[in-house]
Amino acid sequence: MRGRRVAITGAGTINPLGADVPATLAAMREGRVAIGPLDIRDADRLLAPIGAQVAEYDETARFDRQQIALYDRFTQFALIAGGQAVAQSGLTFDGALAERAGVVIGTSGGGLGTQDDNYRAVYEEGKNRVHPFVVPRLMNSAAASHLGMVHNLRGPGFTVSSACASSNHAMGQALAMIRSGMADVMLTGGSEAMLCFGGFKAWEGLRVMSRDGCRPFCATRSGMVQGEGAAVFVFEEWEHARARGAEILAEVAGYSMTSDAGDIVMPSQQGAERAMAGALADAGLAPGDVGYVNAHGTATAANDRIESAAIAAVFGPATGGLAVSSTKSMHGHLIGGAGAVELLACLSALRDGVIPPTMGWRTRDPDCPLDVVPNAAREARVAATLSNAFAFGGLNAVLALRAA
């Protein structure tokens, strides 16, 4: 149910494509692929040793020793992205606004790197003690808590963990809180840093990891590729933003979430359809109003074919004029942070008139009869977009954005 309108007034990111939003959008426009050999401990023991890492990242250049002792890599990414978003918004959270501002962040693995390091210490190296901050570092709520502390956000604060839909669910909850009047401003998005040996071995067990790159919707696709990073946005009540003269990047116009109630790993076409249709209805959009869909697009056969069929069913005749792309082909699958970084692709379409491409595409899959914007960005006028996230467990979350 719609209530107050919600604007995006700030955006920040650090991901394999770039250390901020301008660098990321430039990389998307160029079709740069950040997937390559992994630089992690024991990479030689992996069956599919490729991924999309944040390049040349030096935590000591950004945080002091005391902060590093508290911040897992996923928290560091969230703080960097959140700082950029708040700076762009121009907001200062003090007085009454602090009480009306909150944070909700999505993550799937939380401090998985911290877990991996300390399992090694205890089980491999035989140590009997770990650092006293291991629990505060690894808990999934750490990033949300530290964002709240750094920016003095004293309203609602929590974490959403729903696998690959985590950040879309988080942003949907932030939208709902502002619409309902529970808050006026929410810092929201997602962060993930799962590129560690234990995390990769777990994913290898599913037999969905590619050894040669991510090619969504392509007949030659060979599976997904993991990435890492964060994106965080300032969601603000529309009139609050207008009253202070803020630049509005886009309107968060609609949101829907559905559950397949079916299989723990296989997606459902019906669940995806209901989520997309629900987001359109919530935003008051007709299928023909949407110019771009950022697909979940994992480059697995099950996802790509079912998502393609769901898009065709929801958009009907409008599918022929609809651009659909998966930026996972460039930055990899950020799992709980995926939807947040992918929302930047929607901002690119709405604000810059540039639809990011699906890179690596070679051959049409007859089961994916979509315009997937293959291998080169496209200039187009776009008034509204959808961003899809369909997670293991049948948890679906779709956001609709409208040009400001």
PyMOL commands that set and color helices and strands:
alter all, ss='L'
color gray80, all
select helices_A, chain A and resi 21-30+43-45+59-61+65-70+73-89+95-99+112-124+134-138+142-151+163-180+197-204+238-243+269-283+287-289+301-321+328-331+335-352
alter helices_A, ss='H'
color red, helices_A
select strands_A, chain A and resi 6-14+36-37+50-51+101-106+157-160+185-192+229-237+250-259+292-294+323-325+354-355+378-379+384-391+395-402
alter strands_A, ss='S'
color yellow, strands_A
deselect
rebuild
show_as cartoon
